[in-house]
Structure formats: structure tokens, C-alpha cells
Amino acid sequence: MHEQLRPIHRAFVGRIVRPLFFDVWKGMHLAERTATLVPTERGDRDALARGSIENLRRLCAHAYTEVPFYRRLGPLPSRDRDLGRWLAEQPPLTRADLVGRAEDLITTRPLSAPIPSASGGSTGAPVRFVVDEEYLADSSAVELRFFAWAGHHSGEPIARLWGHPGETMSGRQGWRGAAKTWLLADRLFDAFTVNADRARAIVEGLRALQPSIVLGYTSSLCELARLSFALELELPVPRAVFSSAETLHAHQRELLASAFAAPVFDRYGTREIGAVACECHVHRGLHYSPLRHVLEVVRPDGSACDPGEEGDLLVTVLTNLTQPFIRYAIGDRAVLAPPDTCACGRTWPRLERIAGRVVECLVGTNGTLVTPEFVIHMLGVEMNKGLVARFQVEQDHPGRVEVRIVPGRNMTGQNRAAFFGEVAAMLRHVLGQDMRVNIVQVDSIPSAASGKFRYVVNTIARTAGGPS
């Protein structure tokens, strides 16, 4: 698009096309929804707590009376001050429940037509569920607020490097995608495959689009950034890069910030639970609205973790009445931040960080849990020195791990054995000296079926009914 036409196109999209599409045709009323979010971001904490309890009571009362699975909840306490304690006593909703009790989890009295959906399948098989229009509209409004925190304005182009097989199979965007890109200034780039040829095509598309926001899987964004340096491709400079759907590690943030010459925002959400939390410009944790989600971080015995303590994340979605997610054990590890006011002035509570997925934690022979961040930092940064292009560590037995390594430019026949020995020693140091470590050199390591790349994979069922 000619540079002189960009402001006209942005105004046309922002003021006419998007309102007609989302507010009139889709009935989502995104402008109104996003406007109602703004005052709550810096709202009184007591008022936010009361609103959260009110929404939780509505959800649980509906689930108890209208959703067969949740008849197990029992009557709600009459006093609001007892509702939080009552919630903490309820058994978590697991992936096994979603698969085995799917029909019982759907309301018998839908308020709108159920919309089928499914997770991306990054933990193996996708989980199928239903949502409703209210939930989708609310989640979209929250996402727009997150983009606005980074300086994005309505009508500015958005690029999404996401899991979508269309371009992978056809090799092109197609006329429908091109029309949507022009009309809504929102383009989806396939993230299932990011190789040299795809990187060139994506960069060409990004330069034509000149997006305000680039959103994508962490691993896909990082692979694009790495290839842009290797192939000397010049990426456009957006207002911000949003990393989502995977844990963002410090060295990955640095890589993305360098490649795009833009600030990097970590965002948290999934298809099951919507857009949940996001960093502000202070980058001290991820804010979430207590009016839309209740987040708990718990120890293995189910007791609540203290702020700053890592544990398993349980998510209650307050806006999906069609298939309620109450205390959903989503399979992520997280840390809650202390209840202080962020330097940005927002009073929404914060996740201090997302520490990785349960299925990405290694378990030592003595039961010690080793987070993926440690392994990724050691193999990807501290020990790398050009020896590793890509790696994956998989644990399929309590006493065994396998490390697959795609050699980097500095790997030679002379240094391979010594390096493999150092990697094995590092892993035994944290996992136990009796841990069997098998290291193999491979030509490539495929991404998961979802399009995401998993550096660390644990195929042992660590929690009953949880991710495996």
C-alpha cells in the first residue's frame, strides 16, 4: 500500500469497517465493551473484589442448577465472604473431565447458540468444548485493551503468526484472506512451518502490511527472528510484539526485541479460557481482570500458594455460561504477584510470571521438579556457544531423559563427545546422578501438531487426571 494512503485506510477501517463488521453484523459491540473495561483497570480494589464475587456467584449458581457435571458443587454459601473459601474446596476441573464428561459439562439452558471450539492440542490431543457469543465478544474486547496498552489504535494493522494450516497447504493467502486483511487490517500468517522460504514470504507480507502489532507463538516468532538475522531480512518495526501461547523466556524476549526493534509484551491466554492476562509497559508481571477470571495458584496438596510461590494454575472463567470452566487445571505453572499497585497505576491483580507447563517440567529421581526455563537457559544460552541450533529434552520415564540436538555451526566431530558429556552432567546435577541421559544428534526436530515448538516434553502423567 502506498504510504500516503495508509492514514486514509486506517481511518476507513477503524471508523467504518470494523464497527460495521463487529458491532452491527457480528453484534459484538467491541467499542462499547472495551470502553467499559477502561475504568475498571484503575478501579477501587474493594469494588473490583465485590464485582468478582458477584460474577462468580452468578456463574456457580447457573452451573449448579443448569450444568449436570456441576451438581457436585452443592449449594452456594449465603454470605459473599464465604464464597472464596467455598470455591477453594471444590475439586478442580481436569482435561480428563473435558474428554470423558463433555456432554455433562454443557448447560441444559443455553442463553445463546453454543459455538464448538477446540484447543490447539499442544499437549497431545486437542480438547473440544463449546463457548458462546458473549464469551467470544468479551475475550476480543480484552485483547483489544491489551493491544491499546502497547499504543495500538483502532484501524491499525495487526499481524498474527498463528497456527493455521491454510497457507501451509496452499502456499498462498487466498482471496478470502486477502479481502479480510484489506477490510479489517488483520492478517493471519501461518505458524505451522517457519523455514527459510516461509520466513522470506512472511517478512515480505509483514513489510507490505506494516503492522502496528505482531502477535504470535513464542517459538514461531523466535524462529522468524533467528532466520531474519541469518538471511539478512529486514523486519518492519511495529509498535509492539506480543508473545503468547507459550512461555516467554528472557533470552527469547531479547531476541525478539532486537529483531523487531520494538518492545515485547508477554500475553497469557488459551482457546479454552480466552485472553486472560498481559504485561503493561512496566513489564512487572501480567495484569488480569478479576471481573472476568479468578486465578488460583496451588501446591500439590491443593492448598493455596503464597504470592511469589510457584504452583499449579487453576482458572475460573466468569464469562462462559454455556460450558463453565470452574477451577480448570489448565496444566500451567504460575506465580501470583503481591497485591500491590503496579507503577502503571492499574489495580488489576497480576501474575508475577507464567513458569511453564506441567508437561514441560522434568522430574528428578528424588521428585525434584525442574522447570523448562532452567533447561532452556542452560542449553540455549549458557552452554550453547554456537553448538546447538535446536534441541528438545523429553522425559518418558521417571529415571530416563532423552536429549535431541540439531548441531549448530560450531559443532564438530572433535568437540561433540565432550559437549554431550557436559550436557549429561548438567542434567544429572539437577535430576539426580542416577538419571539415565541419552543424547542423540538429529537433522531436525518437528514442531507439535499445534504449530508450537516444545523444548521440554514430559510424557509422564504427573497429576491424576491432569495433562500427560
PAZAMAR-149170 format. One record per residue (C-alpha): residue number from 1; y, z, x. Coordinates in pm, whole numbers, plus 32768, in hexadecimal, padded with zeros to 4 digits. Example, Ala and Ser with C-alpha at 12.3 -4.5 7.8 and 13.67 -1.06 7.14 Angstrom:
PAZAMAR-149170
ATOM     k     py     pz     px
ATOM     1   7E3E   830C   84CE
ATOM     2   7F96   82CA   8557
end
This chain:
PAZAMAR-149170
ATOM     k     py     pz     px
ATOM     1   8000   8000   8000
ATOM     2   815B   7FAA   807F
ATOM     3   8213   80E1   80F5
ATOM     4   8341   809E   8016
ATOM     5   8261   809D   7EE2
ATOM     6   81B7   81E9   7F2B
ATOM     7   82C5   82CC   7E8D
ATOM     8   82C8   81F0   7D54
ATOM     9   814C   81F5   7D3B
ATOM    10   8143   836E   7D70
ATOM    11   8240   83AA   7C59
ATOM    12   8183   82BA   7B73
ATOM    13   8038   836B   7BB2
ATOM    14   80C3   84CD   7BA8
ATOM    15   81A5   84AE   7A78
ATOM    16   80F3   83AD   79A0
ATOM    17   7F8C   8354   79FC
ATOM    18   7EFC   84A8   7A50
ATOM    19   7F92   8556   791B
ATOM    20   7F16   843B   783B
ATOM    21   7DBB   8442   78D4
ATOM    22   7D7E   85B8   78F6
ATOM    23   7E59   864D   77E6
ATOM    24   7E4B   8548   76D0
ATOM    25   7D02   848C   76FB
ATOM    26   7C31   859E   779E
ATOM    27   7CE3   86B9   76E6
ATOM    28   7CE3   8793   7820
ATOM    29   7E59   87EB   781B
ATOM    30   7E58   881F   7993
ATOM    31   7FD2   883E   79B5
ATOM    32   7FD8   8958   78B6
ATOM    33   7EAA   8A03   794F
ATOM    34   7F32   89F9   7AB0
ATOM    35   8081   8A7B   7A37
ATOM    36   7FDA   8BAD   799A
ATOM    37   7F2C   8BF8   7AE3
ATOM    38   806B   8C12   7BAF
ATOM    39   80F4   8D63   7B30
ATOM    40   7F9F   8E09   7B50
ATOM    41   7F8F   8DBF   7CC6
ATOM    42   8098   8EC7   7D06
ATOM    43   8055   8F93   7BCF
ATOM    44   803F   910B   7BAC
ATOM    45   7EEC   9181   7C2A
ATOM    46   7EB1   9267   7B02
ATOM    47   7EFE   914D   7A0F
ATOM    48   7E10   9066   7ACB
ATOM    49   7D00   916F   7ABD
ATOM    50   7D2F   919B   7946
ATOM    51   7D20   9022   7912
ATOM    52   7BE5   9009   79E3
ATOM    53   7B3B   911D   7919
ATOM    54   7BA5   9078   77D2
ATOM    55   7B11   8F28   783D
ATOM    56   79D5   8FD2   78BF
ATOM    57   79A4   9089   7777
ATOM    58   79CB   8F45   76B3
ATOM    59   78CF   8E94   7792
ATOM    60   77C9   8FA9   778D
ATOM    61   77E8   8FE7   7618
ATOM    62   77B5   8E74   75D8
ATOM    63   768F   8E65   76CC
ATOM    64   75E7   8F96   7633
ATOM    65   75F8   8F15   74CE
ATOM    66   75DD   8D9B   74FF
ATOM    67   7510   8D5C   763C
ATOM    68   739D   8DBC   762A
ATOM    69   737B   8E04   779F
ATOM    70   7493   8F05   7797
ATOM    71   7402   8FD8   767E
ATOM    72   7386   90A6   77A5
ATOM    73   74EB   911B   77E1
ATOM    74   74EC   9215   76C9
ATOM    75   7626   9282   760C
ATOM    76   776C   9288   76CF
ATOM    77   7817   93D7   770F
ATOM    78   7930   9420   761E
ATOM    79   7A28   948B   772B
ATOM    80   7ABD   9382   7811
ATOM    81   7AB8   9470   7939
ATOM    82   7939   9477   7923
ATOM    83   790C   92FD   7918
ATOM    84   7911   92C6   7A90
ATOM    85   7806   93CF   7ACA
ATOM    86   7737   933E   79AD
ATOM    87   774E   91E2   7A48
ATOM    88   76DC   9263   7B9C
ATOM    89   75A0   92EF   7AF8
ATOM    90   7534   919B   7A70
ATOM    91   742B   90D4   7B30
ATOM    92   74B4   8FA1   7BE4
ATOM    93   747E   8E45   7B5D
ATOM    94   73A7   8D82   7C57
ATOM    95   735C   8C16   7C9E
ATOM    96   71FA   8C5C   7C22
ATOM    97   7290   8CC3   7AD2
ATOM    98   735A   8B80   7AC2
ATOM    99   7220   8AB3   7AFD
ATOM   100   7123   8B7B   7A33
ATOM   101   71FC   8BF8   7912
ATOM   102   72EC   8AD2   78EE
ATOM   103   72DD   8AB3   7772
ATOM   104   7307   8C2A   773D
ATOM   105   7447   8C26   780B
ATOM   106   7503   8B39   7722
ATOM   107   75CA   8BC5   75FF
ATOM   108   7540   8B98   74A0
ATOM   109   76A6   8B74   7422
ATOM   110   7762   8A81   7504
ATOM   111   78D9   8A76   74DA
ATOM   112   78DE   890C   7555
ATOM   113   77E3   8801   75B3
ATOM   114   770D   886C   76E1
ATOM   115   773A   878F   7814
ATOM   116   760A   876F   78FB
ATOM   117   7647   87AA   7A6D
ATOM   118   7587   87FD   7BA9
ATOM   119   75C2   8898   7CFD
ATOM   120   75C2   87BE   7E33
ATOM   121   746B   8834   7EA0
ATOM   122   74D5   88B0   7FF9
ATOM   123   73CD   89C1   7FF0
ATOM   124   72B3   88D5   7F9C
ATOM   125   729D   8874   7E2C
ATOM   126   73D2   885B   7D4C
ATOM   127   7406   895B   7C39
ATOM   128   744E   88C4   7AE4
ATOM   129   7534   896F   79EE
ATOM   130   7638   8926   78E2
ATOM   131   77AE   8963   78D1
ATOM   132   78BA   8918   77CF
ATOM   133   7A0B   886D   77C4
ATOM   134   7ACA   89B5   77D6
ATOM   135   7A1C   8A15   7917
ATOM   136   7A53   88BE   79B8
ATOM   137   7BC2   88B7   795A
ATOM   138   7BFC   8A17   79D9
ATOM   139   7B4D   89D0   7B23
ATOM   140   7C19   8891   7B53
ATOM   141   7D5B   8951   7B18
ATOM   142   7CF9   8A55   7C1C
ATOM   143   7CB1   8940   7D16
ATOM   144   7E09   88A9   7CDC
ATOM   145   7EA9   89FB   7D1E
ATOM   146   7DEA   8A14   7E65
ATOM   147   7E6E   88BC   7EC9
ATOM   148   7FCE   8927   7E6B
ATOM   149   7FB5   8A4F   7F5A
ATOM   150   7F9B   894B   8071
ATOM   151   80D0   888F   7FF8
ATOM   152   8025   8786   7F23
ATOM   153   80F0   86EF   7E04
ATOM   154   806D   864A   7CC8
ATOM   155   8036   84D6   7CF7
ATOM   156   7FFD   84E8   7E6E
ATOM   157   7EB1   844C   7EDA
ATOM   158   7D7B   8524   7F0B
ATOM   159   7C51   84BA   7FE0
ATOM   160   7AFE   855E   7FAB
ATOM   161   79EC   853B   80B0
ATOM   162   78D8   85A3   7FC7
ATOM   163   776D   856A   7F6F
ATOM   164   7761   8428   7EA6
ATOM   165   7652   8324   7EE0
ATOM   166   770F   81FD   7E4B
ATOM   167   77B8   8181   7F86
ATOM   168   7687   81D0   805A
ATOM   169   75AC   80F0   7F85
ATOM   170   76A5   7FD8   7F45
ATOM   171   7777   7FE6   8082
ATOM   172   78BA   7FC8   7FBB
ATOM   173   7996   8089   7ECB
ATOM   174   796D   7FA6   7D9E
ATOM   175   7A72   7F3D   7C9F
ATOM   176   7A53   807B   7BCE
ATOM   177   7A90   8155   7CFE
ATOM   178   7BB1   807A   7D6E
ATOM   179   7C51   808C   7C14
ATOM   180   7C2B   8206   7C08
ATOM   181   7CBB   8226   7D65
ATOM   182   7DF0   815C   7D05
ATOM   183   7E24   81FC   7BB0
ATOM   184   7DE1   8367   7C0D
ATOM   185   7E25   835D   7D85
ATOM   186   7CDA   840F   7DB6
ATOM   187   7BCC   8366   7E87
ATOM   188   7A67   83D2   7ECE
ATOM   189   79D9   8375   8022
ATOM   190   7862   8395   804E
ATOM   191   77F2   84B7   812B
ATOM   192   767D   8475   8129
ATOM   193   7693   83A3   8265
ATOM   194   77A6   83BC   836B
ATOM   195   774C   82DE   8492
ATOM   196   7824   8201   856E
ATOM   197   783D   80E2   8472
ATOM   198   787C   81CC   834E
ATOM   199   7980   828A   8418
ATOM   200   7A44   814A   8455
ATOM   201   7A34   80F1   82E3
ATOM   202   7A9C   8250   8277
ATOM   203   7BC0   825C   836A
ATOM   204   7C31   8105   82F1
ATOM   205   7C21   8181   818A
ATOM   206   7CDA   82C1   81DF
ATOM   207   7DEE   8204   8290
ATOM   208   7E19   8121   8162
ATOM   209   7E1F   824B   8075
ATOM   210   7EFB   832F   814D
ATOM   211   7E7A   8467   8098
ATOM   212   7F3C   85A8   8070
ATOM   213   7DF5   866C   8066
ATOM   214   7CAB   8621   8115
ATOM   215   7B8F   86ED   807E
ATOM   216   7A27   86E5   80EE
ATOM   217   78E6   8786   8162
ATOM   218   7927   8840   82A6
ATOM   219   7815   878B   8365
ATOM   220   787E   8633   82E5
ATOM   221   79EB   866E   833A
ATOM   222   798B   86E7   8495
ATOM   223   78AA   85BB   84D2
ATOM   224   79C6   84D3   8469
ATOM   225   7AB3   8590   8551
ATOM   226   79BE   857C   8673
ATOM   227   7987   8408   8642
ATOM   228   7AFD   83C9   8620
ATOM   229   7B2B   8455   877F
ATOM   230   79FA   83A2   880D
ATOM   231   7A5B   8252   8775
ATOM   232   7BD3   8287   87A8
ATOM   233   7C1B   8266   8635
ATOM   234   7D6F   82DE   85C0
ATOM   235   7D54   83B8   848B
ATOM   236   7E7A   83D5   8399
ATOM   237   7F34   8520   8393
ATOM   238   7F0D   85CC   823E
ATOM   239   7FC2   8703   81C9
ATOM   240   7E7C   87C3   81EF
ATOM   241   7D05   87A9   821F
ATOM   242   7C2A   8873   8131
ATOM   243   7AD1   88D3   81AC
ATOM   244   79DC   892E   809A
ATOM   245   786C   8951   8036
ATOM   246   7805   89D1   818F
ATOM   247   786D   8AED   8274
ATOM   248   799B   8A94   834B
ATOM   249   7979   8B1A   84AD
ATOM   250   7A97   8B4F   85A2
ATOM   251   7A41   8A2C   8689
ATOM   252   7A22   8944   855B
ATOM   253   7B7B   89AB   84E0
ATOM   254   7C09   8959   8637
ATOM   255   7B5E   8806   863D
ATOM   256   7BE0   87A5   84E4
ATOM   257   7D41   8820   852A
ATOM   258   7D48   8754   8669
ATOM   259   7CB8   8616   85D2
ATOM   260   7D94   8612   849A
ATOM   261   7EC6   86BC   8537
ATOM   262   7EDA   878F   83F9
ATOM   263   7E93   88F4   838C
ATOM   264   7D30   893E   831A
ATOM   265   7CEC   8A0A   81DE
ATOM   266   7B99   8AA3   8197
ATOM   267   7B35   8A8C   8028
ATOM   268   7A0B   8B27   7F75
ATOM   269   795D   8AAB   7E3F
ATOM   270   7826   89FE   7DBF
ATOM   271   77CC   892B   7C94
ATOM   272   772D   8A57   7BE9
ATOM   273   785A   8B3E   7C0B
ATOM   274   797D   8A4A   7C2E
ATOM   275   7AA9   8A67   7D15
ATOM   276   7AAB   8BD7   7D6F
ATOM   277   7B7A   8C36   7EA1
ATOM   278   7C5F   8B9A   7FA2
ATOM   279   7D34   8BF3   80CD
ATOM   280   7EAD   8BFD   80B1
ATOM   281   7F93   8B99   81D3
ATOM   282   7F5E   8CF1   8273
ATOM   283   7DE9   8CA8   82A6
ATOM   284   7D81   8E15   8283
ATOM   285   7C61   8DEB   8194
ATOM   286   7C2D   8D2C   8051
ATOM   287   7CE5   8D8D   7F10
ATOM   288   7C31   8D82   7DC1
ATOM   289   7CA4   8DBC   7C5D
ATOM   290   7C0C   8EF9   7BC3
ATOM   291   7C52   8E5D   7A6F
ATOM   292   7B51   8D4E   7AB5
ATOM   293   7A4E   8DE8   7B9B
ATOM   294   79C3   8F40   7BE7
ATOM   295   7941   8F49   7D4C
ATOM   296   785A   9059   7DCF
ATOM   297   77D0   9081   7F2F
ATOM   298   7694   9155   7F3A
ATOM   299   759E   91E6   8032
ATOM   300   7426   919B   8027
ATOM   301   73F3   92CE   7F49
ATOM   302   74F3   924A   7E50
ATOM   303   7605   9348   7EA1
ATOM   304   7768   92CA   7ECA
ATOM   305   77E3   927B   8028
ATOM   306   7928   9311   80A2
ATOM   307   7A4D   9227   80F1
ATOM   308   7A0C   918C   8244
ATOM   309   7891   91B3   8222
ATOM   310   77BA   907A   820B
ATOM   311   76BE   9057   80F4
ATOM   312   762D   8F70   7FED
ATOM   313   7728   8ED5   7EFC
ATOM   314   76FA   8EF7   7D83
ATOM   315   77DB   8E21   7CA5
ATOM   316   7831   8E4D   7B37
ATOM   317   78E0   8D20   7A9F
ATOM   318   79C9   8D8D   7987
ATOM   319   7A14   8C32   78FC
ATOM   320   78BF   8B94   78B1
ATOM   321   7844   8C16   7762
ATOM   322   774E   8AF9   7731
ATOM   323   7667   8B6D   7848
ATOM   324   76E7   8CB8   78CC
ATOM   325   76BE   8D0A   7A3C
ATOM   326   76C0   8E87   7A4E
ATOM   327   7687   8F25   7BA4
ATOM   328   7602   8DDC   7C2C
ATOM   329   7555   8E09   7D7D
ATOM   330   75D9   8CC2   7E03
ATOM   331   753D   8CEC   7F5B
ATOM   332   767D   8D18   8026
ATOM   333   76DE   8E34   810F
ATOM   334   7844   8EAF   80F6
ATOM   335   793B   8FC2   814C
ATOM   336   7A40   904C   805A
ATOM   337   7B9D   908E   80E4
ATOM   338   7C52   91DA   80AE
ATOM   339   7D21   91E6   7F6D
ATOM   340   7E70   91AD   801A
ATOM   341   7F81   90AF   7FD5
ATOM   342   7F69   8F78   80AA
ATOM   343   8098   8F16   817B
ATOM   344   80BD   8DEB   8092
ATOM   345   8111   8EE0   7F79
ATOM   346   7FE5   8E8D   7EA0
ATOM   347   7F33   8FB2   7DFD
ATOM   348   7DF5   8EF7   7DAB
ATOM   349   7CD7   8FA6   7E60
ATOM   350   7C40   8F02   7F95
ATOM   351   7AF7   8EB6   8037
ATOM   352   7B27   8F0D   81A4
ATOM   353   7A33   8DF9   81FB
ATOM   354   78FC   8D3C   818E
ATOM   355   77F9   8D97   8294
ATOM   356   76F8   8C89   8248
ATOM   357   75D4   8C50   8164
ATOM   358   74A5   8D32   814C
ATOM   359   73D0   8C02   819D
ATOM   360   749F   8BD4   82DB
ATOM   361   7461   8D30   8366
ATOM   362   734D   8D64   8464
ATOM   363   7279   8E9E   8450
ATOM   364   7209   8F4D   858F
ATOM   365   70AE   8FD7   85C2
ATOM   366   713E   9133   8587
ATOM   367   71F2   90C7   8447
ATOM   368   7347   908D   84E9
ATOM   369   7415   8F8A   842D
ATOM   370   74C3   8E8D   8510
ATOM   371   75D8   8DC5   8468
ATOM   372   75F3   8C4C   849D
ATOM   373   7750   8C78   852F
ATOM   374   76BF   8D1E   8666
ATOM   375   75BE   8C0C   869E
ATOM   376   76B7   8AF4   8658
ATOM   377   77B7   8B89   8747
ATOM   378   76BC   8BC4   885E
ATOM   379   760E   8A71   884B
ATOM   380   7737   89A4   87D8
ATOM   381   7846   8A3F   88B4
ATOM   382   77EA   8B40   89BF
ATOM   383   76AE   8A9C   8A45
ATOM   384   76F8   8933   89EE
ATOM   385   77BF   889B   8B10
ATOM   386   776C   873E   8A94
ATOM   387   75F6   8784   8A8A
ATOM   388   75CF   8783   890F
ATOM   389   7646   8676   881E
ATOM   390   75A2   8716   86ED
ATOM   391   74AC   882D   86B0
ATOM   392   73EB   88E1   85A2
ATOM   393   7334   8A2D   85AE
ATOM   394   7223   8A62   84AC
ATOM   395   715C   8B9E   8467
ATOM   396   7022   8B64   839A
ATOM   397   6F6A   8CA3   83FF
ATOM   398   6FDC   8E09   8449
ATOM   399   6F6A   8DE2   85B1
ATOM   400   6FC4   8C78   85FA
ATOM   401   70F8   8B97   8612
ATOM   402   7119   8A29   8670
ATOM   403   724F   8996   8711
ATOM   404   728A   8820   86F0
ATOM   405   738C   8793   87E4
ATOM   406   742A   863A   87F2
ATOM   407   7491   861F   8960
ATOM   408   75FF   85FE   89BD
ATOM   409   769A   8525   8ACB
ATOM   410   7658   8626   8BDD
ATOM   411   74E8   8666   8B92
ATOM   412   7409   85E2   8CAB
ATOM   413   729F   85FE   8D0F
ATOM   414   7308   86EE   8E20
ATOM   415   73C4   87EC   8D49
ATOM   416   72FD   87D1   8C03
ATOM   417   71EE   88D0   8C55
ATOM   418   72E6   89D2   8CD7
ATOM   419   73C6   89AA   8BA6
ATOM   420   72A3   89C6   8AB4
ATOM   421   723C   8B06   8B66
ATOM   422   739D   8B95   8B3D
ATOM   423   739A   8B43   89C9
ATOM   424   7248   8BEA   899A
ATOM   425   72BE   8D20   8A57
ATOM   426   73FB   8D34   8984
ATOM   427   7336   8D26   883F
ATOM   428   7235   8E26   88B3
ATOM   429   7351   8F0E   8918
ATOM   430   73C9   8F26   87AE
ATOM   431   7284   8EE5   86F0
ATOM   432   7192   8FAF   87C6
ATOM   433   70DD   8F68   890B
ATOM   434   6F9C   8F24   884D
ATOM   435   703D   8E0C   8781
ATOM   436   6F93   8CBE   87C3
ATOM   437   709B   8BB5   880B
ATOM   438   703A   8A45   880A
ATOM   439   7146   8951   8885
ATOM   440   7123   87DA   8852
ATOM   441   7204   86B7   88AC
ATOM   442   7238   85BA   8793
ATOM   443   72FE   847A   8765
ATOM   444   73A3   84E6   861F
ATOM   445   73A8   85F9   8519
ATOM   446   73E1   858C   83AF
ATOM   447   74C8   863B   82BE
ATOM   448   743D   86EA   818C
ATOM   449   7408   862A   8049
ATOM   450   7558   86B0   7FD0
ATOM   451   760F   8603   80EF
ATOM   452   765B   874B   81A2
ATOM   453   75DA   8798   82FD
ATOM   454   752C   88E6   8334
ATOM   455   753F   8968   8499
ATOM   456   7461   8A91   8449
ATOM   457   7349   8A8C   8349
ATOM   458   7271   8BAE   82DA
ATOM   459   714D   8B3E   8202
ATOM   460   70C6   8C9F   81DB
ATOM   461   7100   8D3D   8084
ATOM   462   71D6   8E65   80F1
ATOM   463   7227   8EF4   7F9B
ATOM   464   714E   8EF4   7E66
ATOM   465   71B9   8DDF   7D81
ATOM   466   72D3   8D80   7E6A
ATOM   467   730B   8C45   7F36
ATOM   468   71E9   8BDD   800A
end
